């Protein structure tokens, strides 16, 4: 009898398993259906959530996010899930995406401590940036922030920035542009700008110019290693963290490249630190060497290296990328380019006289750059539409409710889309997609006026983490932009496709390939002589600044 029963159980076992599996699948699908009803983001699939949508739209991910946020109407916030599994979906798998200025203020200022960078971000960047200012939270971040804030507010540092930039412009950038102008050969303007800002920020940070911007545009071991290390670090965000940790332990693939690149970077930085200890200067590294940590001790060498590399990473890519989009916008809007050059010419006629030959002898100095109001407005307008860092993410420490009523549980993530903020009619009005520098000017066109609501423009972040180098960035961009435009105009080569590269920084995927043409200043001199106003040329505005 027992044998017969055992045979019956064995015979029915596949059906029991199938029935149990069907019940589990049915229960999961009911649960998944309920989850999708609660979330307002893009379409989700079982087990993989919205990841297929991200992959399908990876070539235009920032515009895809804009579309998703626009579909929410005035809310400009949605929630989605990248790990739709019970017990995980409402925490580790949940992502809140927003560009609502009130939510941004809440995240970046009001409840700043509840939204740190988080463990995943810090672990991914630790090998490259350690516990530097851009990869740390809490007391470690606060100490570096306070120390750096004292230096970034000094006029001497801004003067040092202008000095380094002008040296590179006068002796290298101008000659390279002139060579391409005479040879009628195209050049990748984004590459030139990346090299220039890299040399500039290295000089400002640790007093050593790697001269990546030089005739022939040769490769530089430190610059190449730094690029390779940054790229390998970014690849860690493409897969679950345990995968890159396994690759690191085995020393294969991108993790092997990262290790080899970091060895070159470490060697270069060790030499730079030794040189600064032997002969201190006015660079950032020398300034930090004089400072003390919370225990009254000098910063150790590894911390000094982290600090220096953090500033190089922040100061190089952001300015060069912004300038690339700026020049592209000027190629689309020659009327704006004309106004920018007229303003430069107006300032130089006052400071250097009527002889245009004297205008191009030297790059603009610190005080001349400070008077370029319309140029700053055009740069700000570029950053509104093409922010160098298009989005950022935060980790939620404790359960919270955003100002728009969105519930964000502890352990989940929040992504705030800086790229989307400038493209919302509900935030910037019906002309939000238009490139209009005048929105940043006073009604009479003589003053730059920041947005009255600071969280409608977060290209330089906001709250306690507002970019310390904001003024330096504007200074560097104005210096480079004015130097190029004063001597040359640039034209996009036929057939060149300008596309965004999917990266933490909004690079142009194919670069910015242009022909360089000489600038004829005679027409601008004539325009100034015909201008009715006395003194500096004032850009006419038809509407008051939208702030």
C-alpha positions as CSV (number, residue, x, y, z in Angstrom):
1,X,0.0,0.0,0.0
2,X,2.8,2.4,0.9
3,X,4.5,1.6,-2.3
4,X,1.4,2.6,-4.3
5,X,1.1,5.9,-2.3
6,X,4.7,6.7,-2.9
7,X,4.4,6.1,-6.6
8,X,1.3,8.3,-6.7
9,X,3.1,11.2,-4.9
10,X,6.1,10.8,-7.2
11,X,3.8,10.7,-10.2
12,X,2.0,13.9,-9.1
13,X,5.1,15.7,-8.0
14,X,5.7,17.6,-11.3
15,X,2.1,18.8,-11.2
16,X,2.5,20.0,-7.6
17,X,5.7,21.9,-8.5
18,X,4.0,23.4,-11.5
19,X,1.0,24.4,-9.5
20,X,3.2,26.0,-6.9
21,X,5.2,27.9,-9.5
22,X,2.0,29.1,-11.2
23,X,0.7,30.3,-7.9
24,X,4.0,32.2,-7.2
25,X,4.0,33.7,-10.6
26,X,0.4,34.8,-10.3
27,X,1.0,36.3,-6.8
28,X,4.1,38.1,-8.2
29,X,2.2,39.5,-11.2
30,X,-0.6,40.7,-8.9
31,X,2.0,42.4,-6.7
32,X,3.8,43.8,-9.7
33,X,0.5,45.2,-11.1
34,X,-0.2,46.9,-7.8
35,X,3.3,48.3,-7.8
36,X,3.0,49.8,-11.3
37,X,-0.3,51.4,-10.3
38,X,1.5,53.3,-7.5
39,X,4.4,54.5,-9.7
40,X,4.1,57.3,-12.2
41,X,7.3,56.8,-14.3
42,X,8.1,55.1,-17.6
43,X,6.8,51.6,-18.5
44,X,8.1,48.8,-16.3
45,X,8.7,45.1,-17.0
46,X,8.6,42.2,-14.4
47,X,11.9,41.5,-12.7
48,X,13.9,44.2,-14.7
49,X,11.6,47.2,-14.0
50,X,12.3,50.3,-16.1
51,X,15.8,49.3,-17.1
52,X,14.8,48.2,-20.6
53,X,13.5,51.7,-21.2
54,X,16.7,53.2,-20.0
55,X,18.7,51.0,-22.3
56,X,16.4,51.7,-25.3
57,X,16.8,55.5,-24.7
58,X,20.4,55.5,-23.7
59,X,21.4,57.6,-26.7
60,X,19.0,60.4,-25.6
61,X,18.6,59.6,-21.9
62,X,18.5,63.2,-20.8
63,X,15.8,64.2,-23.3
64,X,14.0,61.0,-22.4
65,X,13.9,62.1,-18.8
66,X,12.6,65.5,-19.9
67,X,9.8,63.8,-21.8
68,X,8.9,61.7,-18.7
69,X,8.9,64.7,-16.4
70,X,6.8,66.8,-18.9
71,X,4.2,64.0,-19.0
72,X,3.6,64.5,-15.2
73,X,2.4,68.1,-15.8
74,X,3.0,70.6,-13.0
75,X,4.3,67.9,-10.7
76,X,7.6,67.5,-12.6
77,X,8.4,64.4,-10.5
78,X,7.9,60.7,-11.1
79,X,8.9,57.5,-9.4
80,X,10.1,54.3,-11.1
81,X,11.6,50.9,-10.0
82,X,14.8,49.3,-11.3
83,X,14.5,46.2,-9.0
84,X,10.9,45.2,-8.9
85,X,11.2,42.4,-6.2
86,X,9.2,42.2,-3.0
87,X,10.9,43.7,0.0
88,X,13.4,45.6,-2.3
89,X,11.2,47.5,-4.7
90,X,10.2,50.2,-2.2
91,X,13.7,50.8,-1.0
92,X,16.9,49.8,-2.9
93,X,15.0,49.4,-6.2
94,X,13.0,52.7,-6.0
95,X,14.2,55.8,-7.8
96,X,12.5,59.2,-7.6
97,X,13.3,61.6,-10.5
98,X,12.5,65.3,-10.1
99,X,13.2,68.7,-11.4
100,X,10.7,70.6,-9.2
101,X,12.6,73.6,-7.8
102,X,10.9,73.2,-4.4
103,X,12.0,69.5,-4.2
104,X,15.5,70.5,-5.2
105,X,15.6,73.1,-2.5
106,X,14.4,70.5,0.0
107,X,17.0,68.0,-1.1
108,X,20.0,70.3,-1.5
109,X,19.3,72.7,1.4
110,X,16.4,72.2,3.8
111,X,17.1,68.5,4.5
112,X,20.7,68.4,3.3
113,X,21.8,65.9,5.9
114,X,19.1,63.4,4.8
115,X,20.4,63.3,1.2
116,X,24.1,62.4,1.1
117,X,25.9,61.0,-1.9
118,X,25.5,57.6,-0.4
119,X,27.6,54.4,-0.1
120,X,27.2,53.2,-3.7
121,X,28.6,56.5,-5.2
122,X,31.4,56.7,-2.7
123,X,32.5,53.1,-3.2
124,X,32.6,53.5,-7.0
125,X,34.7,56.7,-6.9
126,X,36.9,55.8,-3.9
127,X,39.9,54.5,-5.8
128,X,40.1,57.7,-7.9
129,X,38.9,60.4,-5.6
130,X,39.3,58.8,-2.1
131,X,37.6,60.9,0.5
132,X,38.1,64.2,-1.4
133,X,35.6,67.0,-1.2
134,X,33.4,65.7,-4.1
135,X,33.3,62.1,-2.8
136,X,32.7,62.5,0.9
137,X,29.9,63.4,3.3
138,X,29.7,64.4,7.0
139,X,32.7,65.8,8.9
140,X,35.2,64.7,6.3
141,X,33.4,66.8,3.7
142,X,32.7,69.7,6.0
143,X,36.4,70.1,7.0
144,X,37.6,70.2,3.4
145,X,34.7,72.5,2.4
146,X,35.5,75.1,5.1
147,X,39.2,75.0,4.3
148,X,38.6,75.4,0.6
149,X,36.0,78.1,1.1
150,X,38.6,80.4,2.7
151,X,40.8,80.1,-0.4
152,X,38.1,80.4,-3.1
153,X,36.9,83.7,-1.8
154,X,40.3,85.4,-2.1
155,X,41.0,87.8,-5.0
156,X,44.6,86.4,-5.3
157,X,43.2,83.0,-6.4
158,X,41.0,84.5,-9.1
159,X,44.0,86.5,-10.3
160,X,46.1,83.3,-10.3
161,X,43.4,81.7,-12.5
162,X,43.4,84.6,-14.9
163,X,47.2,84.5,-15.0
164,X,47.4,80.8,-15.8
165,X,44.7,81.0,-18.4
166,X,46.2,84.1,-20.2
167,X,49.6,82.5,-20.4
168,X,48.2,79.3,-22.1
169,X,46.0,81.4,-24.4
170,X,48.7,83.8,-25.5
171,X,51.5,81.3,-26.1
172,X,49.6,78.2,-27.2
173,X,45.9,78.5,-28.0
174,X,46.3,81.6,-30.2
175,X,49.1,80.0,-32.2
176,X,47.3,76.7,-32.7
177,X,44.1,78.5,-33.9
178,X,46.2,80.6,-36.2
179,X,47.9,77.6,-37.7
180,X,44.6,75.9,-38.4
181,X,43.2,79.2,-39.8
182,X,46.1,79.5,-42.3
183,X,46.0,75.8,-43.3
184,X,42.3,75.8,-43.7
185,X,42.3,72.6,-41.7
186,X,39.4,71.6,-39.4
187,X,40.0,71.1,-35.6
188,X,38.1,69.5,-32.8
189,X,37.3,72.6,-30.7
190,X,36.1,70.5,-27.8
191,X,39.4,68.7,-27.7
192,X,41.3,72.0,-27.7
193,X,39.1,73.3,-24.8
194,X,39.6,70.1,-22.8
195,X,43.3,70.4,-23.2
196,X,43.3,74.1,-22.3
197,X,41.2,73.8,-19.2
198,X,43.2,70.7,-18.1
199,X,46.4,72.6,-18.3
200,X,44.9,75.6,-16.6
201,X,43.3,73.7,-13.7
202,X,46.5,71.6,-13.2
203,X,48.5,74.8,-13.0
204,X,46.1,76.4,-10.6
205,X,45.8,73.3,-8.4
206,X,49.4,72.1,-8.1
207,X,51.5,74.6,-10.0
208,X,52.5,72.1,-12.8
209,X,51.4,72.7,-16.4
210,X,51.2,69.3,-18.3
211,X,51.1,71.2,-21.6
212,X,48.6,69.0,-23.2
213,X,47.6,72.0,-25.4
214,X,50.7,72.3,-27.5
215,X,51.6,72.3,-31.2
216,X,50.9,68.9,-32.6
217,X,48.4,68.1,-29.8
218,X,50.5,65.3,-28.6
219,X,49.3,62.7,-26.0
220,X,50.3,63.3,-22.4
221,X,50.7,60.2,-20.1
222,X,49.2,61.9,-17.1
223,X,46.2,63.3,-19.0
224,X,45.6,60.0,-20.7
225,X,45.8,58.1,-17.5
226,X,43.5,60.5,-15.8
227,X,40.9,60.1,-18.6
228,X,41.2,56.3,-18.6
229,X,40.8,56.2,-14.8
230,X,37.7,58.4,-15.0
231,X,36.2,56.3,-17.8
232,X,36.8,53.1,-15.9
233,X,35.3,54.5,-12.8
234,X,32.2,55.6,-14.6
235,X,31.8,52.0,-16.0
236,X,31.2,50.9,-12.4
237,X,27.8,52.5,-12.5
238,X,26.7,50.4,-15.5
239,X,26.5,47.1,-13.5
240,X,25.6,45.9,-10.0
241,X,28.4,46.7,-7.6
242,X,29.3,43.1,-6.9
243,X,30.3,42.7,-10.6
244,X,32.9,45.4,-10.6
245,X,34.2,44.2,-7.2
246,X,34.7,40.7,-8.6
247,X,36.5,42.2,-11.7
248,X,38.7,44.3,-9.3
249,X,39.6,41.3,-7.2
250,X,40.5,39.3,-10.4
251,X,42.2,42.3,-12.0
252,X,40.5,42.0,-15.3
253,X,38.8,44.3,-17.8
254,X,38.1,47.9,-17.0
255,X,39.3,47.3,-13.4
256,X,42.7,46.3,-14.7
257,X,42.8,49.5,-16.8
258,X,41.8,51.5,-13.7
259,X,44.6,50.0,-11.6
260,X,47.2,50.7,-14.3
261,X,46.0,54.2,-14.9
262,X,45.9,55.1,-11.2
263,X,49.5,54.0,-10.9
264,X,50.5,56.6,-13.4
265,X,48.4,59.3,-11.8
266,X,49.8,58.4,-8.4
267,X,53.4,58.7,-9.6
268,X,52.7,62.1,-11.3
269,X,50.9,63.4,-8.1
270,X,53.7,62.2,-5.8
271,X,56.2,64.2,-7.9
272,X,53.9,67.3,-7.9
273,X,53.5,67.2,-4.1
274,X,57.2,66.8,-3.6
275,X,57.9,69.8,-5.8
276,X,55.4,71.9,-3.9
277,X,56.9,70.9,-0.6
278,X,60.3,72.0,-1.9
279,X,59.1,75.2,-3.5
280,X,55.7,76.4,-2.3
281,X,53.7,78.7,-4.5
282,X,50.3,80.3,-4.7
283,X,48.6,77.2,-6.1
284,X,45.8,75.3,-4.2
285,X,48.0,72.5,-3.2
286,X,50.6,74.8,-1.6
287,X,47.7,76.5,0.2
288,X,46.3,73.2,1.6
289,X,49.8,72.2,2.7
290,X,49.7,75.2,5.1
291,X,46.3,74.1,6.6
292,X,45.6,71.8,9.5
293,X,43.0,69.1,9.9
294,X,40.5,68.8,12.7
295,X,43.2,67.5,15.1
296,X,45.7,70.2,14.3
297,X,47.9,68.1,12.1
298,X,49.0,68.7,8.5
299,X,47.2,66.9,5.8
300,X,49.0,63.6,4.9
301,X,50.1,63.1,1.3
302,X,47.3,60.8,0.3
303,X,44.7,63.3,1.4
304,X,46.5,66.1,-0.4
305,X,46.4,63.9,-3.5
306,X,42.7,63.3,-3.1
307,X,42.1,67.0,-2.7
308,X,44.1,67.9,-5.8
309,X,42.5,65.3,-8.0
310,X,39.0,66.3,-6.9
311,X,39.6,69.9,-8.0
312,X,41.2,68.8,-11.3
313,X,38.2,66.6,-12.1
314,X,35.7,69.4,-11.2
315,X,37.6,72.2,-12.9
316,X,38.6,70.6,-16.2
317,X,35.5,68.9,-17.7
318,X,32.8,71.2,-16.5
319,X,34.2,74.4,-18.0
320,X,35.4,72.9,-21.3
321,X,32.1,71.1,-21.8
322,X,30.1,74.3,-21.1
323,X,32.3,76.3,-23.6
324,X,31.8,73.6,-26.3
325,X,28.1,74.0,-26.1
326,X,28.5,77.8,-25.9
327,X,30.4,77.9,-29.2
328,X,27.9,75.6,-30.8
329,X,25.0,77.9,-29.7
330,X,26.9,80.9,-31.2
331,X,27.2,79.0,-34.5
332,X,23.4,78.6,-34.5
333,X,22.8,82.2,-33.3
334,X,25.1,84.6,-35.1
335,X,23.1,87.5,-33.7
336,X,24.1,86.5,-30.2
337,X,27.8,86.1,-31.3
338,X,27.7,89.6,-32.7
339,X,26.5,91.1,-29.4
340,X,29.2,89.2,-27.5
341,X,31.9,90.5,-29.8
342,X,30.5,94.1,-29.7
343,X,30.6,94.0,-25.9
344,X,34.3,92.8,-25.9
345,X,35.2,95.5,-28.5
346,X,33.4,98.2,-26.4
347,X,35.4,97.3,-23.3
348,X,38.7,97.1,-25.1
349,X,38.2,100.5,-26.9
350,X,37.8,102.0,-23.4
351,X,40.8,100.2,-21.8
352,X,43.2,100.0,-24.8
353,X,42.2,102.7,-27.2
354,X,41.0,102.7,-30.8
355,X,43.9,100.8,-32.3
356,X,42.5,97.2,-32.8
357,X,46.0,95.9,-33.1
358,X,46.5,96.6,-29.4
359,X,43.2,94.7,-28.6
360,X,44.7,91.4,-29.7
361,X,48.2,91.8,-28.2
362,X,47.2,90.3,-24.9
363,X,44.2,88.3,-23.6
364,X,41.7,90.3,-21.5
365,X,42.9,91.0,-18.0
366,X,40.9,90.4,-14.8
367,X,39.2,93.8,-14.7
368,X,38.3,93.7,-18.4
369,X,36.7,90.3,-18.0
370,X,34.7,91.5,-15.1
371,X,32.9,94.0,-17.3
372,X,31.7,91.4,-19.8
373,X,28.1,91.3,-18.7
374,X,26.4,90.0,-21.9
375,X,29.1,87.3,-22.3
376,X,28.3,86.1,-18.8
377,X,24.6,86.1,-19.6
378,X,25.3,84.0,-22.7
379,X,27.3,81.5,-20.7
380,X,24.6,81.3,-18.0
381,X,22.0,80.7,-20.8
382,X,24.2,77.9,-22.2
383,X,24.4,76.3,-18.8
384,X,20.6,76.6,-18.3
385,X,20.1,74.5,-21.5
386,X,23.2,72.4,-21.4
387,X,24.4,72.0,-17.8
388,X,27.9,70.5,-17.6
389,X,26.6,67.9,-15.1
390,X,23.1,67.1,-16.4
391,X,21.9,65.2,-13.4
392,X,22.9,64.1,-9.9
393,X,21.8,61.4,-7.5
394,X,21.3,61.3,-3.7
395,X,20.8,58.5,-1.2
396,X,17.8,58.8,1.2
397,X,18.8,58.2,4.8
398,X,15.4,58.5,6.5
399,X,11.8,58.2,5.3
400,X,10.8,61.7,4.1
401,X,8.1,63.5,2.1
402,X,9.1,66.0,-0.6
403,X,7.3,69.4,-0.8
404,X,5.2,68.2,-3.7
405,X,3.9,65.3,-1.5
406,X,6.0,62.5,-3.0
407,X,7.0,59.9,-0.3
408,X,10.6,58.8,-0.4
409,X,11.5,55.8,1.8
410,X,14.9,55.3,3.4
411,X,17.4,53.4,1.3
412,X,15.9,54.6,-2.0
413,X,17.6,57.0,-4.4
414,X,16.7,60.4,-5.8
415,X,17.9,61.7,-9.1
416,X,17.4,65.4,-9.8
417,X,17.6,66.3,-13.5
418,X,19.4,69.6,-13.9
419,X,19.1,69.3,-17.7
420,X,15.3,69.1,-17.3
421,X,15.0,72.2,-15.1
422,X,15.9,74.6,-17.9
423,X,13.4,72.9,-20.3
424,X,10.2,73.1,-18.4
425,X,7.6,75.7,-19.3
426,X,6.2,75.6,-15.8
427,X,9.7,76.7,-14.5
428,X,11.1,79.0,-17.3
429,X,8.0,79.9,-19.3
430,X,6.9,79.2,-22.9
431,X,10.2,80.4,-24.3
432,X,12.2,77.9,-22.2
433,X,13.6,76.1,-25.2
434,X,14.9,79.4,-26.7
435,X,18.5,80.5,-26.3
436,X,18.0,84.0,-25.0
437,X,20.8,85.5,-22.9
438,X,18.7,88.7,-22.3
439,X,16.7,86.8,-19.7
440,X,19.8,87.1,-17.4
441,X,20.1,90.9,-17.8
442,X,18.5,93.8,-16.1
443,X,15.9,95.8,-18.1
444,X,18.5,98.3,-19.2
445,X,20.9,95.6,-20.2
446,X,23.7,96.8,-18.0
447,X,23.7,94.2,-15.2
448,X,23.8,90.5,-14.9
449,X,20.9,89.3,-12.7
450,X,20.8,85.8,-11.4
451,X,17.5,83.9,-11.1
452,X,15.6,85.2,-8.1
453,X,14.7,81.6,-7.3
454,X,18.1,80.0,-7.0
455,X,16.7,76.5,-7.4
456,X,15.5,77.2,-10.9
457,X,19.2,77.3,-11.9
458,X,21.3,74.6,-10.3
459,X,24.1,74.2,-12.8
460,X,26.5,75.0,-10.0
461,X,24.5,72.9,-7.5
462,X,22.8,74.5,-4.5
463,X,22.7,74.6,-0.7
464,X,25.8,73.8,1.3
465,X,27.3,72.0,-1.7
466,X,27.1,75.0,-4.0
467,X,30.1,75.0,-6.2
468,X,33.0,76.9,-4.6
469,X,34.6,77.5,-7.9
470,X,31.6,79.2,-9.5
471,X,33.2,82.6,-9.9
472,X,36.5,80.9,-11.0
473,X,34.5,78.9,-13.6
474,X,32.9,82.1,-15.0
475,X,36.2,83.8,-15.1
476,X,37.9,81.0,-16.9
477,X,35.1,80.6,-19.4
478,X,35.0,84.4,-20.1
479,X,38.7,84.5,-20.5
480,X,38.8,81.6,-23.1
481,X,35.6,82.7,-24.9
482,X,36.7,86.3,-25.3
483,X,40.2,85.2,-26.5
484,X,38.8,83.0,-29.2
485,X,36.1,85.4,-30.4
486,X,38.3,88.4,-30.4
487,X,40.6,86.9,-33.1
488,X,38.5,84.2,-34.8
489,X,35.1,83.0,-35.7
490,X,34.4,79.2,-36.0
491,X,32.1,77.4,-38.4
492,X,30.8,73.8,-38.0
493,X,32.2,71.6,-40.8
494,X,29.5,70.3,-43.2
495,X,28.0,67.0,-42.1
496,X,29.3,67.1,-38.5
497,X,26.7,65.7,-36.1
498,X,26.6,67.3,-32.7
499,X,25.3,64.7,-30.2
500,X,25.4,64.2,-26.4
501,X,27.7,61.6,-25.0
502,X,26.1,59.6,-22.2
503,X,28.4,60.4,-19.3
504,X,28.3,62.1,-15.9
505,X,29.5,65.2,-17.8
506,X,27.6,66.4,-20.9
507,X,30.4,65.9,-23.5
508,X,29.8,66.0,-27.2
509,X,29.9,62.5,-28.5
510,X,31.7,63.3,-31.8
511,X,33.5,66.4,-30.5
512,X,33.0,69.8,-32.1
513,X,34.7,69.8,-35.5
514,X,35.1,73.4,-36.9
515,X,36.8,75.5,-39.4
516,X,38.6,78.5,-37.9
517,X,38.2,81.9,-39.7
518,X,40.0,85.2,-39.0
519,X,37.9,87.9,-37.3
520,X,37.5,91.2,-39.0
521,X,37.1,93.8,-36.2
522,X,36.5,96.7,-38.5
523,X,32.8,96.1,-38.7
524,X,32.5,96.1,-35.0
525,X,34.5,99.3,-34.7
526,X,32.1,100.9,-37.1
527,X,29.1,99.6,-35.1
528,X,30.5,101.1,-31.9
529,X,31.0,104.5,-33.6
530,X,27.4,104.5,-34.7
531,X,26.1,103.5,-31.3
532,X,24.2,106.4,-29.7
533,X,25.2,105.7,-26.2
534,X,28.4,107.0,-24.7
535,X,30.9,104.7,-23.0
536,X,30.5,100.9,-22.9
537,X,28.2,99.3,-25.5
538,X,24.9,98.3,-23.9
539,X,23.1,95.3,-25.3
540,X,19.5,96.4,-26.1
541,X,16.8,94.4,-24.4
542,X,13.1,94.3,-25.2
543,X,12.0,92.7,-22.0
544,X,13.1,92.7,-18.4
545,X,15.2,89.8,-17.1
546,X,13.2,86.7,-16.4
547,X,14.3,85.7,-13.0
